[in-house]
Amino acid sequence: MVSHEDSEAWSVAIELHSKPGAEDQLVGAIATASETNNIALEAQARAALGMYYAHHGRFPEAVAHLERSLELMQPPSGPDHEAATHYLDLIELGKVPTVGPGPATAQAIREFVLDRLPPGLISHLGVRISPEGGVRWDVEVSRSLSDAEARMLHDAIDAALDRYQPKR
């Protein structure tokens, strides 16, 4: 397998990961490439944006851009192709190394937990991420929880932390 470090798209996604305006830059690169019919640049920019979205927990958008980048890549091989394919695999397996502080990550964590709980169990779920990447929770339940429901809530939070909290 080709190393991610050989992928220009991966390098750009990592470089822009926490820079203000990064998403706009990548979207602009896609638009420029499309307008000038530069298919190779569009494929690379879409791959970078897909990886960027993946690292920010925006998986549906990530998948759409990664899949489109793979459709555009000719020939269908090389470091960017390998990196885009690898990211799609990571997303499918739920193993994308996401996160840093930010509202997109907090929202992804919140949705992850709520999707694993019965509707109406939680009346409020606040998630804040510190600059260091730690997650702070504000959980209000709608009623007293059974032991099984409390365990389900605990397990959902643990799974979210395992998936989204940066590994040190």
DSSP file with accessible surface (Angstrom, degrees, kcal/mol):
  #  RESIDUE AA STRUCTURE BP1 BP2  ACC     N-H-->O    O-->H-N    N-H-->O    O-->H-N    TCO  KAPPA ALPHA  PHI   PSI    X-CA   Y-CA   Z-CA
    1    1 A M              0   0  156      0, 0.0     2,-0.2     0, 0.0     0, 0.0   0.000 360.0 360.0 360.0 142.4    0.0    0.0    0.0
    2    2 A V        -     0   0   49     76,-0.1     2,-0.1     1,-0.1     5,-0.0  -0.490 360.0-108.5 -74.9 140.7    1.2    3.5   -0.8
    3    3 A S    >   -     0   0   50     -2,-0.2     3,-1.6     1,-0.1     4,-0.3  -0.414  15.6-128.4 -70.2 144.6    1.9    5.7    2.2
    4    4 A H  G >  S+     0   0   31      1,-0.3     3,-1.9     2,-0.2     7,-0.3   0.830 108.0  68.8 -58.6 -32.4   -0.5    8.5    3.0
    5    5 A E  G 3  S+     0   0  122      1,-0.3    -1,-0.3     5,-0.1     6,-0.1   0.733  93.7  57.5 -61.9 -20.2    2.5   10.8    3.1
    6    6 A D  G <  S+     0   0  105     -3,-1.6     2,-0.6    73,-0.1    -1,-0.3   0.586  87.6  94.5 -83.4 -10.6    2.8   10.3   -0.7
    7    7 A S    <>  -     0   0    1     -3,-1.9     4,-2.3    -4,-0.3     5,-0.1  -0.732  58.8-162.1 -89.2 119.7   -0.7   11.6   -1.3
    8    8 A E  H  > S+     0   0  105     -2,-0.6     4,-2.4     2,-0.2     5,-0.2   0.903  94.1  54.1 -63.6 -40.1   -1.0   15.3   -2.1
    9    9 A A  H  > S+     0   0    0      1,-0.2     4,-2.5     2,-0.2    -1,-0.2   0.927 109.4  47.3 -61.5 -43.8   -4.7   15.2   -1.2
   10   10 A W  H  > S+     0   0   46      2,-0.2     4,-2.6     1,-0.2     5,-0.3   0.933 110.7  52.1 -63.4 -44.4   -3.9   13.8    2.2
   11   11 A S  H  X S+     0   0   41     -4,-2.3     4,-2.6    -7,-0.3    -2,-0.2   0.912 111.3  46.8 -59.1 -43.7   -1.1   16.3    2.8
   12   12 A V  H  X S+     0   0   38     -4,-2.4     4,-2.4     2,-0.2    -1,-0.2   0.932 111.5  51.0 -64.8 -45.3   -3.5   19.2    2.0
   13   13 A A  H  X S+     0   0    0     -4,-2.5     4,-0.6    -5,-0.2    -2,-0.2   0.918 114.4  43.6 -59.8 -42.4   -6.3   17.8    4.2
   14   14 A I  H >< S+     0   0   67     -4,-2.6     3,-0.8     2,-0.2     4,-0.3   0.923 112.7  51.8 -70.3 -42.1   -3.9   17.5    7.1
   15   15 A E  H 3< S+     0   0  121     -4,-2.6     3,-0.3    -5,-0.3    -2,-0.2   0.895 117.4  38.7 -61.1 -39.3   -2.3   20.9    6.6
   16   16 A L  H >< S+     0   0   14     -4,-2.4     3,-1.7     1,-0.2    -1,-0.2   0.492  83.5 113.7 -89.9  -3.0   -5.7   22.6    6.5
   17   17 A H  T << S+     0   0   40     -3,-0.8    -1,-0.2    -4,-0.6    -2,-0.1   0.797  93.0  13.8 -41.4 -48.7   -7.3   20.5    9.3
   18   18 A S  T 3  S+     0   0  103     -3,-0.3    -1,-0.3    -4,-0.3    -2,-0.1   0.189  96.2 119.2-120.4  20.2   -7.7   23.3   11.8
   19   19 A K    X   -     0   0   99     -3,-1.7     3,-1.7     1,-0.1     4,-0.3  -0.693  69.0-111.2 -88.9 135.8   -7.1   26.4    9.7
   20   20 A P  T 3  S+     0   0  131      0, 0.0    -1,-0.1     0, 0.0    -2,-0.1  -0.354 102.9  18.7 -61.0 138.2   -9.9   29.0    9.5
   21   21 A G  T 3> S+     0   0   41      3,-0.0     4,-2.2     1,-0.0     5,-0.2   0.498  84.3 127.8  81.4   4.1  -11.4   29.1    6.0
   22   22 A A  H <> S+     0   0    1     -3,-1.7     4,-2.4     1,-0.2     5,-0.2   0.917  71.0  51.0 -61.4 -44.6  -10.0   25.7    5.0
   23   23 A E  H  > S+     0   0   53     -4,-0.3     4,-2.8     1,-0.2     5,-0.2   0.934 110.1  50.0 -60.2 -44.1  -13.3   24.3    3.9
   24   24 A D  H  > S+     0   0  122      1,-0.2     4,-2.6     2,-0.2    -1,-0.2   0.887 109.1  52.8 -61.6 -38.8  -13.9   27.4    1.6
   25   25 A Q  H  X S+     0   0  113     -4,-2.2     4,-2.1     2,-0.2    -1,-0.2   0.927 112.0  44.6 -61.8 -45.7  -10.4   27.0    0.1
   26   26 A L  H  X S+     0   0    7     -4,-2.4     4,-2.1     2,-0.2    -2,-0.2   0.912 113.6  48.9 -68.4 -41.3  -11.1   23.3   -0.8
   27   27 A V  H  X S+     0   0   67     -4,-2.8     4,-2.5     1,-0.2    -1,-0.2   0.912 111.4  51.8 -63.2 -40.1  -14.5   24.1   -2.1
   28   28 A G  H  X S+     0   0   30     -4,-2.6     4,-2.7    -5,-0.2    -2,-0.2   0.891 106.9  52.4 -63.0 -39.0  -13.0   26.9   -4.2
   29   29 A A  H  X S+     0   0   36     -4,-2.1     4,-2.5     2,-0.2    -1,-0.2   0.903 109.7  49.4 -64.3 -39.3  -10.3   24.6   -5.6
   30   30 A I  H  X S+     0   0   13     -4,-2.1     4,-2.7     2,-0.2    -2,-0.2   0.937 112.0  48.0 -63.9 -46.1  -13.1   22.1   -6.7
   31   31 A A  H  X S+     0   0   40     -4,-2.5     4,-2.8     2,-0.2    -2,-0.2   0.930 113.3  47.2 -62.1 -44.8  -15.0   24.9   -8.3
   32   32 A T  H  X S+     0   0   78     -4,-2.7     4,-2.0     2,-0.2     6,-0.2   0.927 113.2  48.3 -63.0 -44.6  -12.0   26.3  -10.1
   33   33 A A  H  <>S+     0   0    0     -4,-2.5     5,-2.8    -5,-0.2     4,-0.3   0.910 113.4  47.7 -63.2 -41.6  -10.9   22.8  -11.3
   34   34 A S  H ><5S+     0   0   63     -4,-2.7     3,-1.2     3,-0.2    -2,-0.2   0.927 111.0  50.4 -64.8 -44.7  -14.4   22.1  -12.5
   35   35 A E  H 3<5S+     0   0  156     -4,-2.8    -1,-0.2     1,-0.3    -2,-0.2   0.837 115.9  42.2 -63.4 -33.1  -14.7   25.4  -14.4
   36   36 A T  T 3<5S-     0   0   91     -4,-2.0    -1,-0.3    -5,-0.2    -2,-0.2   0.341 111.0-121.4 -95.6   4.9  -11.4   24.9  -16.1
   37   37 A N  T < 5 +     0   0  126     -3,-1.2     2,-1.3    -4,-0.3    -3,-0.2   0.819  57.6 154.0  58.9  34.6  -12.1   21.2  -16.8
   38   38 A N     >< +     0   0   70     -5,-2.8     4,-2.4    -6,-0.2    -1,-0.2  -0.736  15.9 177.2 -93.2  86.7   -9.0   20.2  -14.9
   39   39 A I  H  > S+     0   0   76     -2,-1.3     4,-2.7     1,-0.2     5,-0.2   0.883  74.5  53.8 -63.4 -38.6  -10.3   16.7  -13.9
   40   40 A A  H  > S+     0   0   73      1,-0.2     4,-2.2     2,-0.2    -1,-0.2   0.930 111.7  44.8 -64.4 -43.1   -7.1   15.6  -12.2
   41   41 A L  H  > S+     0   0   65      2,-0.2     4,-3.0     1,-0.2     5,-0.2   0.904 112.5  51.9 -67.9 -39.0   -7.1   18.7   -9.9
   42   42 A E  H  X S+     0   0   14     -4,-2.4     4,-2.8     2,-0.2     5,-0.2   0.931 109.7  49.5 -63.2 -42.3  -10.8   18.3   -9.2
   43   43 A A  H  X S+     0   0    2     -4,-2.7     4,-2.2     2,-0.2    -2,-0.2   0.934 113.8  45.8 -61.2 -44.0  -10.3   14.7   -8.2
   44   44 A Q  H  X S+     0   0   57     -4,-2.2     4,-2.5     2,-0.2    -2,-0.2   0.920 113.7  48.2 -66.4 -43.1   -7.4   15.7   -5.9
   45   45 A A  H  X S+     0   0    8     -4,-3.0     4,-2.7     1,-0.2    -1,-0.2   0.898 111.9  49.7 -65.6 -40.1   -9.3   18.6   -4.4
   46   46 A R  H  X S+     0   0   49     -4,-2.8     4,-2.7    -5,-0.2    -1,-0.2   0.900 110.3  50.6 -65.5 -39.6  -12.4   16.4   -3.8
   47   47 A A  H  X S+     0   0    0     -4,-2.2     4,-2.5    -5,-0.2    -2,-0.2   0.938 111.6  48.2 -62.2 -43.7  -10.3   13.8   -2.1
   48   48 A A  H  X S+     0   0    3     -4,-2.5     4,-2.7     2,-0.2    -2,-0.2   0.925 112.9  47.5 -62.9 -44.4   -8.7   16.4    0.1
   49   49 A L  H  X S+     0   0    0     -4,-2.7     4,-3.1     2,-0.2     5,-0.2   0.913 110.8  52.4 -64.7 -40.3  -12.1   17.8    1.0
   50   50 A G  H  X S+     0   0    0     -4,-2.7     4,-2.3     2,-0.2    -2,-0.2   0.924 112.0  45.1 -60.8 -42.8  -13.5   14.3    1.7
   51   51 A M  H  X S+     0   0    0     -4,-2.5     4,-2.4     2,-0.2    -2,-0.2   0.908 112.1  52.5 -67.6 -40.2  -10.6   13.6    4.1
   52   52 A Y  H  X S+     0   0   23     -4,-2.7     4,-0.9     1,-0.2    -2,-0.2   0.945 111.2  46.7 -58.5 -49.6  -11.0   17.0    5.7
   53   53 A Y  H ><>S+     0   0   10     -4,-3.1     5,-2.7     1,-0.2     3,-0.7   0.900 109.7  54.4 -60.4 -41.1  -14.7   16.3    6.3
   54   54 A A  H ><5S+     0   0    0     -4,-2.3     3,-1.8     1,-0.3    -1,-0.2   0.930 105.8  51.6 -59.9 -43.9  -13.9   12.8    7.6
   55   55 A H  H 3<5S+     0   0   15     -4,-2.4    44,-2.7     1,-0.3    -1,-0.3   0.706 110.5  50.4 -66.9 -17.6  -11.5   14.3   10.2
   56   56 A H  T <<5S-     0   0   27     -4,-0.9    -1,-0.3    -3,-0.7    52,-0.2   0.225 118.9-109.7-103.6  11.9  -14.2   16.6   11.3
   57   57 A G  T < 5S+     0   0    9     -3,-1.8     2,-1.2     1,-0.2    -3,-0.2   0.652  77.9 132.0  74.1  17.2  -16.8   13.9   11.7
   58   58 A R     >< +     0   0   57     -5,-2.7     4,-2.2     1,-0.2    -1,-0.2  -0.563  25.9 164.1 -99.7  69.7  -18.9   15.0    8.7
   59   59 A F  H  >  +     0   0   23     -2,-1.2     4,-2.9     1,-0.2     5,-0.2   0.853  63.3  52.9 -66.3 -43.1  -19.1   11.5    7.2
   60   60 A P  H  > S+     0   0  107      0, 0.0     4,-2.1     0, 0.0    -1,-0.2   0.939 115.2  43.5 -60.1 -41.6  -21.9   11.7    4.7
   61   61 A E  H  > S+     0   0   76      2,-0.2     4,-2.1     1,-0.2     5,-0.2   0.895 113.0  53.1 -67.2 -39.3  -20.2   14.7    3.0
   62   62 A A  H  X S+     0   0    0     -4,-2.2     4,-2.8     1,-0.2     5,-0.2   0.945 109.1  48.2 -60.1 -48.2  -16.8   12.9    3.3
   63   63 A V  H  X S+     0   0   37     -4,-2.9     4,-3.0     1,-0.2     5,-0.3   0.925 109.6  52.9 -60.5 -44.7  -18.1    9.8    1.5
   64   64 A A  H  X S+     0   0   56     -4,-2.1     4,-2.1    -5,-0.2    -1,-0.2   0.933 114.4  40.9 -59.0 -45.7  -19.7   11.8   -1.3
   65   65 A H  H  X S+     0   0   37     -4,-2.1     4,-2.5     2,-0.2    -1,-0.2   0.896 115.3  50.2 -72.6 -38.3  -16.5   13.7   -2.1
   66   66 A L  H  X S+     0   0    0     -4,-2.8     4,-2.2    -5,-0.2    -2,-0.2   0.936 112.4  47.1 -65.1 -43.8  -14.3   10.7   -1.7
   67   67 A E  H  X S+     0   0  101     -4,-3.0     4,-1.9    -5,-0.2    -2,-0.2   0.919 113.3  48.3 -64.0 -42.7  -16.5    8.6   -4.0
   68   68 A R  H  X S+     0   0   94     -4,-2.1     4,-1.7    -5,-0.3    -1,-0.2   0.900 109.0  54.1 -64.9 -38.0  -16.6   11.4   -6.6
   69   69 A S  H  X S+     0   0    0     -4,-2.5     4,-1.5     1,-0.2    -1,-0.2   0.924 107.6  50.3 -62.4 -39.6  -12.9   11.8   -6.4
   70   70 A L  H  < S+     0   0   35     -4,-2.2    -1,-0.2     1,-0.2    -2,-0.2   0.875 107.6  53.7 -66.8 -35.2  -12.4    8.1   -7.1
   71   71 A E  H  < S+     0   0  125     -4,-1.9    -1,-0.2     1,-0.2    -2,-0.2   0.859 112.8  44.6 -64.3 -34.4  -14.7    8.3  -10.1
   72   72 A L  H  < S+     0   0   18     -4,-1.7     2,-0.3    -5,-0.1    -1,-0.2   0.715  87.3 106.1 -83.7 -22.6  -12.7   11.2  -11.6
   73   73 A M     <  -     0   0   17     -4,-1.5   -33,-0.1    -5,-0.2   -34,-0.0  -0.429  60.2-145.8 -69.3 124.4   -9.2    9.7  -11.0
   74   74 A Q  S    S+     0   0  152     -2,-0.3    -3,-0.0     1,-0.2    -2,-0.0  -0.991  86.2  26.3-133.5 125.0   -7.5    8.5  -14.1
   75   75 A P  S    S-     0   0   89      0, 0.0     2,-2.7     0, 0.0    -1,-0.2   0.668  95.6-128.8 -71.0 160.8   -5.7    6.2  -14.0
   76   76 A P  S    S+     0   0   79      0, 0.0     2,-0.3     0, 0.0    -2,-0.1  -0.360  79.9  69.2 -77.9  64.3   -7.5    4.7  -11.0
   77   77 A S        +     0   0   73     -2,-2.7     4,-0.2     0, 0.0     3,-0.2  -0.954  52.8  83.9-161.7 175.5   -4.3    4.2   -9.0
   78   78 A G  S  > S-     0   0   26     -2,-0.3     4,-2.7     1,-0.2     5,-0.2  -0.406  87.0 -55.6 108.3 174.6   -1.6    6.2   -7.2
   79   79 A P  H  > S+     0   0   48      0, 0.0     4,-2.6     0, 0.0   -72,-0.2   0.873 131.7  48.3 -60.6 -41.9   -1.2    7.8   -3.8
   80   80 A D  H  > S+     0   0   28      2,-0.2     4,-2.6     1,-0.2     5,-0.2   0.911 113.1  48.8 -66.7 -39.8   -4.4    9.9   -3.9
   81   81 A H  H  > S+     0   0   36     -4,-0.2     4,-2.5     2,-0.2     5,-0.2   0.935 112.9  47.6 -62.2 -46.5   -6.5    7.0   -5.0
   82   82 A E  H  X S+     0   0   64     -4,-2.7     4,-2.5     1,-0.2    -2,-0.2   0.915 113.4  47.7 -61.9 -43.4   -5.0    4.8   -2.3
   83   83 A A  H  X S+     0   0    1     -4,-2.6     4,-2.4    -5,-0.2    -2,-0.2   0.924 112.4  48.3 -66.2 -43.9   -5.6    7.4    0.4
   84   84 A A  H  X S+     0   0    0     -4,-2.6     4,-2.1     2,-0.2    -2,-0.2   0.928 113.5  47.5 -62.5 -43.5   -9.2    8.1   -0.7
   85   85 A T  H  X S+     0   0   45     -4,-2.5     4,-2.2    -5,-0.2    -1,-0.2   0.917 110.7  52.1 -62.8 -42.6  -10.0    4.4   -0.8
   86   86 A H  H  X S+     0   0   57     -4,-2.5     4,-2.6    -5,-0.2    -2,-0.2   0.912 108.6  50.6 -61.6 -42.0   -8.4    4.0    2.6
   87   87 A Y  H  X S+     0   0    6     -4,-2.4     4,-2.6     2,-0.2    -1,-0.2   0.895 107.8  52.4 -65.3 -39.1  -10.5    6.8    4.1
   88   88 A L  H  X S+     0   0   30     -4,-2.1     4,-2.4     1,-0.2    -1,-0.2   0.924 110.9  48.5 -61.0 -41.3  -13.7    5.3    2.7
   89   89 A D  H  X S+     0   0   79     -4,-2.2     4,-2.2     1,-0.2    -2,-0.2   0.918 110.7  50.2 -63.4 -43.7  -12.7    2.0    4.4
   90   90 A L  H  X>S+     0   0   28     -4,-2.6     5,-3.0     2,-0.2     4,-0.7   0.901 110.6  49.8 -62.1 -41.1  -12.0    3.8    7.7
   91   91 A I  H ><5S+     0   0   21     -4,-2.6     3,-1.0     3,-0.2    -1,-0.2   0.943 110.4  49.9 -62.7 -46.2  -15.4    5.6    7.6
   92   92 A E  H 3<5S+     0   0  164     -4,-2.4    -1,-0.2     1,-0.3    -2,-0.2   0.885 114.7  44.3 -60.7 -36.9  -17.2    2.3    6.9
   93   93 A L  H 3<5S-     0   0  116     -4,-2.2    -1,-0.3    -5,-0.2    -2,-0.2   0.532 111.4-121.2 -84.8  -6.5  -15.4    0.7    9.8
   94   94 A G  T <<5S+     0   0   21     -3,-1.0    -3,-0.2    -4,-0.7    -2,-0.1   0.839  78.7 118.3  70.6  34.9  -15.9    3.7   12.1
   95   95 A K      < +     0   0  139     -5,-3.0    -4,-0.2    -6,-0.2    -5,-0.1   0.034  25.2 139.0-125.1  28.2  -12.2    4.2   12.6
   96   96 A V        -     0   0    2     -6,-0.4     2,-1.8    -5,-0.1    -9,-0.0  -0.581  57.8-125.7 -73.9 130.1  -11.5    7.6   11.2
   97   97 A P        +     0   0   78      0, 0.0     2,-0.1     0, 0.0    67,-0.1  -0.575  52.3 167.3 -74.9  88.4   -9.1    9.5   13.5
   98   98 A T        +     0   0    9     -2,-1.8   -42,-0.2    65,-0.6   -43,-0.1  -0.376   8.6  56.5 -91.6 177.5  -11.3   12.5   13.9
   99   99 A V        +     0   0   12    -44,-2.7   -43,-0.1    -2,-0.1   -42,-0.0   0.603  16.1 162.9  88.8 149.5  -11.4   15.4   16.0
  100  100 A G        -     0   0   12      2,-0.1     5,-0.1   -44,-0.1    -1,-0.1  -0.826  67.6 -52.1-171.4 178.0  -10.0   18.4   17.3
  101  101 A P  S    S+     0   0   72      0, 0.0     3,-0.1     0, 0.0    29,-0.1  -0.363  84.7 103.6 -65.3 145.8  -12.0   21.1   19.0
  102  102 A G  S  > S-     0   0   26     27,-0.2     4,-2.1     1,-0.1     5,-0.2  -0.663  75.1 -98.4 153.5 155.9  -14.9   22.4   17.1
  103  103 A P  H  > S+     0   0  115      0, 0.0     4,-2.6     0, 0.0     5,-0.2   0.823 115.5  58.1 -66.5 -32.1  -18.6   22.5   16.6
  104  104 A A  H  > S+     0   0   30      2,-0.2     4,-2.3     1,-0.2     5,-0.1   0.926 109.7  44.9 -65.2 -40.3  -18.7   19.9   13.8
  105  105 A T  H  > S+     0   0    1      2,-0.2     4,-2.6     1,-0.2     5,-0.2   0.930 112.6  50.6 -67.6 -44.6  -16.9   17.4   16.0
  106  106 A A  H  X S+     0   0   14     -4,-2.1     4,-2.6     1,-0.2    -2,-0.2   0.925 112.1  48.0 -59.5 -42.4  -19.2   18.1   19.0
  107  107 A Q  H  X S+     0   0   82     -4,-2.6     4,-2.8     2,-0.2     5,-0.2   0.906 110.4  51.5 -65.8 -40.1  -22.2   17.7   16.8
  108  108 A A  H  X S+     0   0    8     -4,-2.3     4,-2.4   -52,-0.2    -2,-0.2   0.919 111.6  47.2 -63.1 -41.2  -20.9   14.5   15.3
  109  109 A I  H  X S+     0   0    1     -4,-2.6     4,-2.3     2,-0.2     5,-0.2   0.934 111.9  50.4 -65.0 -45.2  -20.4   13.1   18.9
  110  110 A R  H  X S+     0   0   83     -4,-2.6     4,-2.7    -5,-0.2     5,-0.2   0.941 113.2  45.1 -58.1 -49.0  -23.8   14.2   20.0
  111  111 A E  H  X S+     0   0   94     -4,-2.8     4,-2.5     1,-0.2    -1,-0.2   0.894 109.5  56.4 -63.4 -39.9  -25.5   12.6   17.0
  112  112 A F  H  X S+     0   0   15     -4,-2.4     4,-0.5    -5,-0.2    -1,-0.2   0.933 112.5  41.2 -56.7 -47.8  -23.4    9.4   17.5
  113  113 A V  H >< S+     0   0    0     -4,-2.3     3,-1.5     1,-0.2     4,-0.2   0.954 115.1  49.1 -67.6 -49.6  -24.7    9.1   21.0
  114  114 A L  H >< S+     0   0   53     -4,-2.7     3,-1.5     1,-0.3    -2,-0.2   0.856 104.4  60.1 -62.4 -32.5  -28.3   10.0   20.3
  115  115 A D  H 3< S+     0   0  127     -4,-2.5    -1,-0.3     1,-0.3    -2,-0.2   0.706 104.7  51.2 -66.5 -18.9  -28.5    7.5   17.4
  116  116 A R  T << S+     0   0  111     -3,-1.5    -1,-0.3    -4,-0.5    -2,-0.2   0.346 102.0  73.3-100.2   4.3  -27.7    4.7   19.8
  117  117 A L  S <  S-     0   0   16     -3,-1.5     3,-0.1    -4,-0.2     5,-0.0  -0.882  89.9 -97.6-119.0 153.3  -30.3    5.6   22.4
  118  118 A P    >   -     0   0   51      0, 0.0     3,-1.7     0, 0.0     4,-0.4  -0.370  53.7 -93.9 -63.8 143.5  -34.1    5.2   22.3
  119  119 A P  T 3  S+     0   0  136      0, 0.0    -4,-0.0     0, 0.0    -5,-0.0  -0.280 109.0  21.5 -57.6 140.2  -36.0    8.4   21.3
  120  120 A G  T 3  S+     0   0   56      2,-0.3    22,-0.2    -3,-0.1     3,-0.0   0.340  89.5 107.1  86.1  -6.1  -37.1   10.5   24.3
  121  121 A L  S <  S+     0   0    1     -3,-1.7    21,-2.3     1,-0.1     2,-0.5   0.908  78.8  47.2 -71.0 -39.1  -34.5    9.0   26.8
  122  122 A I  E     -A  141   0A  25     -4,-0.4    -2,-0.3    19,-0.3    19,-0.3  -0.882  57.3-175.2-107.6 128.0  -32.4   12.2   26.8
  123  123 A S  E    S+     0   0A  74     17,-2.2     2,-0.3    -2,-0.5    18,-0.2   0.753  79.8  10.4 -90.4 -25.8  -34.0   15.6   27.1
  124  124 A H  E     -A  140   0A  73     16,-1.9    16,-2.9     2,-0.0     2,-0.4  -0.960  58.3-178.6-152.8 133.3  -30.7   17.5   26.6
  125  125 A L  E     -A  139   0A   2     -2,-0.3     2,-0.4    14,-0.2    14,-0.2  -0.914  10.3-176.9-134.6 104.8  -27.2   16.4   25.5
  126  126 A G  E     -A  138   0A  17     12,-3.4    12,-2.3    -2,-0.4     2,-0.4  -0.855   2.2-171.9-101.3 138.6  -24.6   19.0   25.4
  127  127 A V  E     +A  137   0A  18     -2,-0.4     2,-0.4    10,-0.2    10,-0.2  -0.996   5.1 177.4-131.6 125.9  -21.1   18.2   24.1
  128  128 A R  E     -A  136   0A 146      8,-2.4     8,-3.4    -2,-0.4     2,-0.5  -0.984  15.5-150.5-126.3 143.4  -18.1   20.6   24.3
  129  129 A I  E     -A  135   0A  23     -2,-0.4     6,-0.2     6,-0.2   -27,-0.2  -0.951  14.0-138.0-116.9 126.5  -14.6   19.9   23.2
  130  130 A S    >   -     0   0   20      4,-2.8     3,-2.2    -2,-0.5   -28,-0.0  -0.313  31.4-103.6 -74.2 162.6  -11.7   21.6   24.9
  131  131 A P  T 3  S+     0   0  105      0, 0.0    -1,-0.1     0, 0.0    -2,-0.0   0.792 124.5  56.5 -57.6 -25.0   -8.8   22.9   22.9
  132  132 A E  T 3  S-     0   0  132    -32,-0.1    -2,-0.0     2,-0.1    -3,-0.0   0.532 124.1-104.6 -83.7  -7.6   -6.8   19.9   24.0
  133  133 A G  S <  S+     0   0    1     -3,-2.2     2,-0.1     1,-0.3   -33,-0.0   0.426  71.6 143.3 101.1  -1.9   -9.5   17.5   22.6
  134  134 A G        -     0   0   21     31,-0.1    -4,-2.8    -5,-0.1     2,-0.5  -0.441  45.3-130.9 -70.8 147.6  -11.1   16.5   25.9
  135  135 A V  E     -A  129   0A  22     -6,-0.2     2,-0.4    -2,-0.1    -6,-0.2  -0.870  16.2-162.9-105.5 130.5  -14.9   16.0   25.8
  136  136 A R  E     -A  128   0A 155     -8,-3.4    -8,-2.4    -2,-0.5     2,-0.4  -0.947  11.8-153.2-111.9 134.7  -17.2   17.6   28.3
  137  137 A W  E     -A  127   0A  67     -2,-0.4     2,-0.4   -10,-0.2   -10,-0.2  -0.835  18.9-173.1-111.8 144.5  -20.7   16.3   28.7
  138  138 A D  E     +A  126   0A  69    -12,-2.3   -12,-3.4    -2,-0.4     2,-0.5  -0.908  23.4 177.4-131.4  99.6  -24.0   17.9   29.8
  139  139 A V  E     +A  125   0A  50     -2,-0.4     2,-0.4   -14,-0.2   -14,-0.2  -0.929  13.2 179.0-115.1 126.3  -26.6   15.2   30.0
  140  140 A E  E     -A  124   0A 101    -16,-2.9   -17,-2.2    -2,-0.5   -16,-1.9  -0.996  16.6-150.0-123.3 126.7  -30.1   15.5   31.2
  141  141 A V  E     -A  122   0A  60     -2,-0.4   -19,-0.3   -19,-0.3   -20,-0.1  -0.616  14.8-134.5 -93.0 154.7  -32.4   12.5   31.1
  142  142 A S  S    S-     0   0   60    -21,-2.3     2,-0.3    -2,-0.2   -20,-0.1   0.627  83.0  -8.3 -83.5 -13.3  -36.2   12.8   30.6
  143  143 A R  S    S-     0   0  118    -22,-0.5     2,-0.1     0, 0.0    -1,-0.1  -0.949  97.7 -55.8-165.4 175.8  -37.0   10.4   33.4
  144  144 A S        -     0   0  113     -2,-0.3     2,-0.3    -3,-0.1    -2,-0.0  -0.452  59.3-132.2 -64.0 139.0  -35.5    8.0   35.8
  145  145 A L        -     0   0   46     -2,-0.1     2,-0.1     1,-0.1    -1,-0.1  -0.737   6.7-127.1 -98.6 143.6  -33.5    5.4   34.0
  146  146 A S     >  -     0   0   57     -2,-0.3     4,-2.7     1,-0.1     5,-0.2  -0.334  36.5-102.6 -71.8 167.0  -33.6    1.7   34.4
  147  147 A D  H  > S+     0   0  149      1,-0.2     4,-2.3     2,-0.2     5,-0.2   0.909 124.8  51.2 -59.2 -40.5  -30.3   -0.1   35.0
  148  148 A A  H  > S+     0   0   69      2,-0.2     4,-2.3     1,-0.2    -1,-0.2   0.902 111.0  47.4 -65.4 -39.9  -30.3   -1.3   31.4
  149  149 A E  H  > S+     0   0   35      2,-0.2     4,-2.5     1,-0.2    -2,-0.2   0.905 111.2  50.9 -69.0 -39.4  -31.0    2.2   30.1
  150  150 A A  H  X S+     0   0   44     -4,-2.7     4,-2.6     2,-0.2    -2,-0.2   0.916 111.4  48.6 -63.3 -39.4  -28.2    3.7   32.3
  151  151 A R  H  X S+     0   0  133     -4,-2.3     4,-3.0    -5,-0.2    -2,-0.2   0.909 109.9  52.0 -66.0 -41.0  -25.8    1.1   30.9
  152  152 A M  H  X S+     0   0   74     -4,-2.3     4,-2.3     2,-0.2    -2,-0.2   0.922 111.2  47.2 -61.6 -43.8  -26.9    1.8   27.4
  153  153 A L  H  X S+     0   0   21     -4,-2.5     4,-2.3     2,-0.2     5,-0.2   0.942 113.1  48.4 -63.1 -47.3  -26.2    5.5   27.9
  154  154 A H  H  X S+     0   0   89     -4,-2.6     4,-2.6     1,-0.2    -2,-0.2   0.922 112.5  48.4 -58.5 -46.3  -22.9    4.8   29.5
  155  155 A D  H  X S+     0   0   80     -4,-3.0     4,-2.5     1,-0.2    -1,-0.2   0.881 109.8  52.1 -64.5 -38.3  -21.9    2.4   26.6
  156  156 A A  H  X S+     0   0    5     -4,-2.3     4,-2.2    -5,-0.2    -1,-0.2   0.915 111.6  46.5 -65.4 -41.2  -22.9    5.0   24.0
  157  157 A I  H  X S+     0   0   28     -4,-2.3     4,-2.6     2,-0.2     5,-0.2   0.932 112.5  50.1 -67.0 -43.5  -20.8    7.7   25.6
  158  158 A D  H  X S+     0   0   74     -4,-2.6     4,-2.6     1,-0.2    -2,-0.2   0.915 110.7  49.7 -59.7 -42.1  -17.9    5.3   25.9
  159  159 A A  H  X S+     0   0   39     -4,-2.5     4,-2.3     2,-0.2    -1,-0.2   0.902 110.4  50.8 -64.7 -39.4  -18.2    4.3   22.2
  160  160 A A  H  X S+     0   0    0     -4,-2.2     4,-3.0     2,-0.2     5,-0.4   0.925 111.4  47.4 -64.0 -44.0  -18.3    8.0   21.2
  161  161 A L  H  X S+     0   0   42     -4,-2.6     4,-2.0     1,-0.2    -2,-0.2   0.917 112.1  50.2 -63.8 -41.1  -15.1    8.7   23.2
  162  162 A D  H  < S+     0   0  116     -4,-2.6    -1,-0.2    -5,-0.2    -2,-0.2   0.901 118.0  39.6 -62.9 -38.9  -13.4    5.7   21.8
  163  163 A R  H  < S+     0   0   50     -4,-2.3   -65,-0.6    -5,-0.2    -2,-0.2   0.879 129.1  24.1 -79.1 -39.7  -14.3    6.8   18.2
  164  164 A Y  H  < S+     0   0    9     -4,-3.0    -3,-0.2    -5,-0.2    -2,-0.2   0.691  91.3  96.4-106.5 -24.7  -13.9   10.5   18.4
  165  165 A Q  S  < S-     0   0   61     -4,-2.0   -31,-0.1    -5,-0.4   -67,-0.1  -0.545  82.9-105.0 -74.2 134.9  -11.4   11.4   21.2
  166  166 A P        -     0   0   39      0, 0.0     2,-0.4     0, 0.0    -1,-0.1  -0.266  30.3-126.3 -58.0 139.4   -7.9   11.9   19.9
  167  167 A K              0   0  141     -3,-0.1    -5,-0.0    -5,-0.0     0, 0.0  -0.738 360.0 360.0 -86.9 131.6   -5.5    9.0   20.7
  168  168 A R              0   0  224     -2,-0.4    -1,-0.0     0, 0.0     0, 0.0  -0.663 360.0 360.0-103.3 360.0   -2.4   10.2   22.4
